[in-house]
Amino acid sequence: MRRFNTGAIIAGLLSVLFLASAASAEVSWDDVKKKATGAKSYSVLYKYSGPRGKYDFDYAFKPGNVRTEILRGSDKTKVGTVIVYDKGWNADRVRAKTGGGTIVRNLTHDDVKDTPFYRSIYDMILDQVASLGKPSTSTSGSNTVFTFNGAGGQYRIWANEDAEIVKPERKDGRDSETRRFASHKWNNNPKTDF
């Protein structure tokens, strides 16, 4: 009768289980897109670093409404500002409540253009990579990294095991723009007014 080495069998099974769980930690780009566009509403905290400065935001979205509060920033005069987009109020403008009162800006204003102040931040990110083709995929710790290369530069998006975007990074020419997302809350019908 042949005897089996129980320790070797257990070690082999554990290594197979470890490899299987490591492989399952990777999410697909389709999973990430579905998560980002599938929610009816959401809120998220995020840090921004780029050509516009460094800021921490409390961000809330539901279709037709966005609320962005500046929690911290390199421009201290903007800290505490709450920016609200309400399509029902005016589809072409945002309102910002500052310490000095309320100001109104067109969506084409330099402070508003190309920002998520009036649209889903995830839709904005997906639109930015839409023309860059299929991404290459790698892992970084427990995150999956999607790398898009285009004529103007590179866009990388980190997603966690729940298919949530946790860090998008865009580099084009000499400019770099990074966001770090935390505390995702999906389908939570967040407050989107002042």
HELIX and SHEET records of a PDB file:
HELIX    1   1 THR A    6  SER A   24  1                                  19    
HELIX    2   2 TRP A   29  GLY A   38  1                                  10    
HELIX    3   3 LYS A   76  LYS A   78  5                                   3    
HELIX    4   4 ILE A  121  VAL A  129  1                                   9    
HELIX    5   5 ALA A  130  LEU A  132  5                                   3    
SHEET    1   A11 GLY A 101  ASN A 106  0                                        
SHEET    2   A11 ARG A  93  THR A  98 -1                                        
SHEET    3   A11 VAL A  82  ASP A  86 -1                                        
SHEET    4   A11 ASN A  65  GLY A  73 -1                                        
SHEET    5   A11 GLY A  53  LYS A  62 -1                                        
SHEET    6   A11 TYR A  42  GLY A  50 -1                                        
SHEET    7   A11 ASP A 175  TRP A 186 -1                                        
SHEET    8   A11 ILE A 165  ASP A 172 -1                                        
SHEET    9   A11 GLY A 153  ALA A 159 -1                                        
SHEET   10   A11 ASN A 143  GLY A 150 -1                                        
SHEET   11   A11 SER A 136  SER A 140 -1                                        
END                                                                             
